[in-house]
Amino acid sequence: MTTNTTSIKLLNTTEAANQLGLKKNTLEIWRWRGCGPAYKKIGNSVRYSESDLLDYIESQTRNSTSGHAI
């Protein structure tokens, strides 16, 4: 058996929403719509990894408020 020394921090929906400055309900709606940050389903539990939240935040970077670049 191999021991992994890297700890994976998984957050529940409330914790993830707090990290993003959102309401828990927003993440629940996004999951239902198929958008928002990636998540993991472990048994009946939904969990978000910190790295997935960071990836999602980075993917939301914009340079303009318009829908398309000039």
Buried (B, 14 or more C-beta within 10 A) or exposed (E): EEEEEEEEEBBEBEBBBEBBEBEBEBBBEBBEEEEBBEBEEEEEEBBBBBEBBEEBEEEEEEEEEEEEEE
